[in-house]
Amino acid sequence: MSPDVPSTDGPDGAGPQQWEQMLRAMLGPAADDAIREMRELGVDPAAMAAASGLPTDPAALQQAMAQVQRMLAASGDQPVNWQMAHDLARQQAALGGDPSLSPGRVKDVRDALSVAELWLDAATELPPSTGATHAWSRAEWVEATLPTWRVLTEPVATSLSTALAGALGPAFGELGGALPGGLPGGAAADPSQLLRGIGSAVFGLQVGQAAGTLAREAFGTTDIGLPLLERPAPALIAANVDAFAEGLDTPLEEVRLYLALREAAASRLFAHVPWLRAHLLDAVAEYARGITIDVEQLEDAVRSIDPTDPSALQAALSGGVFAPQTTPAQQAALARLETALALVEGWVDEVATAAATPHLPHAVPLREMVRRRRAAGGPAEQAFASLVGLELRPRRLRDAATVWAHLAATRGIDGRDAVWAHPDLVPTSEDLDDPAGYDARRQAAVDESADLDRALAQILDDADGASGDAPEDRPAG
């Protein structure tokens, strides 16, 4: 609308003339038909906007629409609007203050990580990671870890956006044909493009919100079980470590050292078990590939929504209407991921505590405190669970720690850590149920493989014998 159009009634400037001008600016020549139809139906555009929760001031509404258009334009073809995710994550991380670290605090963190590496040498055969240690602010954590959040969430966002476009695209096309001038931006020609843009923006908001919230909760780069750095390197968020220690009857230095042990141990594991990171991320991608949406449930919900009742729309959106349906293949992928997360954290829990016990008087209480914290989860973990359908909490952490303790007792530290050499050697969910049976099950698997090899060799020998030429078929010498 033109900024010099005067208001004709109402102190808020929401008179019919302004609304008509705005509609003409939005719809062009088709606006006259829309306005005429509204008048014939007795529809007041301002009242309709108020009933649907939109701004009643046309200027404010136009500004909001411009923001939405910029948001969709910024999304481009990306499944997640990463600029939006980055900006929101930084904003969330800065809530309550996030000052740069003083040289003294940086030294405290790096000294703790250095001491942790020395103590870990006696608790594991895996050597330190080659990456430099870091003392970070929350904003620095966001910048360092967002690339991995991209790897984690884009497969899910892509699959979900494709499913939504397939489910709602035809309905949006019909809506565009029924509206004068069609959908904004020519979306009637390709409604799936508009849906993907909306999905990209929504995922950008969710990822940014979750990453920024997690930046205020995480201690380092590995304490949610997933490796958030492509090249593992131990790091601690100083402010979060300090905040955690405030509520404990344990000196800050001791808390910092224990958390440094956990971070350094996990960094060693991801640095020297090359298949592990890919194994975890592939489980996420496998889950994402199977995402589907219950189209009938979605259509029923859409038909039942009164567009003039904001509470009805909100209830539909929060009622799981758009939730993906979990298939058996996805459930299997989630089960593998859950077991892998438990094994990672169980190993870290066992090794870090073994290294801490000779040096830290409160090692055992700190272990229990961290276990409970992980079991309870937090707002950020809940946000990611709703975003990608994945639980970042290792439900069987205690069982996994028992398995690793059993292997250390029966095989020694070398034998325990050697289990990470190959995925087939790593404990399974069955081993979590019965740690003492690990060796017997592995020996049975070896025997079964040997029997299979012998049977295959016999079959090949028999085939070679059967294919030999008979004496009478051989050419005369």
Residue, then its C-alpha position, 0 to 999 in steps of 0.5 A: m500500500s502507499p504510505d500516503v493513503p490516509s486512514t478513514d476510520g478507527p484510531d489504529g488506522a485500520g480502516p477499510q480504505q487502507w485494507e483495500q489499498m493493501l489488498r490491491a498492493m498484494l493481489g494487483p488487478a485481481a484485488d478488485d474481484a476479491i474486494r467485491e466478493m468480500r463485500e457481497l459476503g459481508v466480510d470485514p477484512a480487518a475483523m477477519a484478520a483480528a479473528s485469525g490472530l493477525p495484526t489489525d493494522p494493515a501496515a503491521l500486517q504488510q510488514a509481517m508479510a514482508q518479513v515472511q517473504r524475506m524469510l522464505a527467500a533466504s531459505g532458498d533450496q536448503p532443507v534448513n534455513w541455516q542463516m536463521a538457525h545460526d542467528l537464532a542460536r547465537q541469540q539464544a546462547a547469549l541470553g543471560g550474558d556470554p562474555s569472552l573468557s579472560p586469559g585466567r579462565v582460559k588457562d584454568v580450563r586448558d590446565a584441567l584438560s592437560v591434567a585429564e590427559l595425564w590421568l587418562d593414560a593410566a585408564t585407557e590404551l587409546p592415546p590423546s586426540t591430536g586436536a588442540t584443547h579449547a576453552w570456549s564461550r557459548a557463542e564459540w561452541v555454537e560456531a564450532t558445532l553448527p556444521t555437525w548439526r547440519v549433518l544431523t538434521e538435513p536428512v530429516a528435514t529433507s525427508l519431512s519437507t518432501a513428505l509434507a509437499g507430497a501430502l499438502g501440495p495438491a491442496f495448496g494448488e487447489l487453494g491457489g486456483a480458487l484465490p484471485g491472483g493465486l498464491p503469493g509469489g506464483a506458488a500456485a504453479d509449484p505449491s511444493q516450493l512454497l511448502r519447502g520454503i516454509g519447512s526450511a524456515v520452520f526447521g531453521l527456527q527449531v535447530g537454532q532454538a535447540a542449538g542455542t539452548l544446548a549451548r547454555e547446557a553442554f559442558g563440551t563437544t561430546d557430552i550428549g553422546l554424538p561427536l559435534l566436531e568433525r575432528p575430535a578435540p577436547a573443549l569445555i564451555a567455561a560458563n556452563v562448568d561454573a554454573f554446574a559446580e555452583g549447586l554442588d558441595t564440591p570445589l569448582e576445581e574438582v568439578r572442572l577436572y572430572l568434566a575435563l576427564r569425560e570430555a578428553a576420554a570421549s575425544r580419544l574414543f572418537a579420534h581413534v575409532p574411525w568407524l564410530r562417528a560415521h556409524l552414529l550419523d548413518a543411523v540418523a540418516e537411515y532413520a530420515r530416509g524412511i520418514t512418511i506422513d499419515v496423509e489421511q490423518l493430515e487431511d482430516a485435521v485440515r478439514s476440521i480446522d476453523p481458520t477463524d479460530p486460532s486456538a483450533l489451529q494451534a491445537a491441531l499443530s501441537g497435536g501431532v498432526f504433522a508427526p512422521q510415522t515410524t516404520p519398523a526399519q526406522q525403529a530398528a535404526l533408532a534401536r541401533l543408535e540408542t545402543a551405540l549412544a549408551l555404549v559410548e557414554g558407558w565407556v566414557d563413564e567407566v574410563a573417566t571415573a577410573a581415572a578420577t578415583p585415585h585423584l578426586p575425592h568426590a569422583v563417585p558422587l560426581r559420576e552419579m550426578v552426571r548420570r542423573r543429569r543425562a537421564a533427565g535430559g533438558p529443554a534442548e534435548q527435548a527440542f531435538a527429540s521433537l525435531v528429528g524424532l531422536e532421543l539423545r539420552p542413553r537410556r541404558l548408560r548404567d548397563a553399558a558401563t557394567v559391560w565395559a567394567h566386566l570386560a576390563a575385569t576379564r580382559g584387562i584395559d587393553g582387551r576392553d579397548a580392543v573391542w572398539a576395533h571393529p563394529d562386530l566386536v562391540p557389545t549389543s543390546e543382548d550384551l547389555d542384558d547379560p554382560a557375563g555372557y559376552d565372551a560366550r556369545r562372541q565365541a559362538a559367533v566365531d565357531e559359526s563363522a568357521d563352520l560356514d567357511r568350511a561348508l563353503a570351501q567344501i561346496l567350492d571343492d565339489a563344484d571344481g571336481a564336477s566341472g572337470d573334463a571326463p577322460e574320454d572328452r579330453p583331446a588325444g595327446 
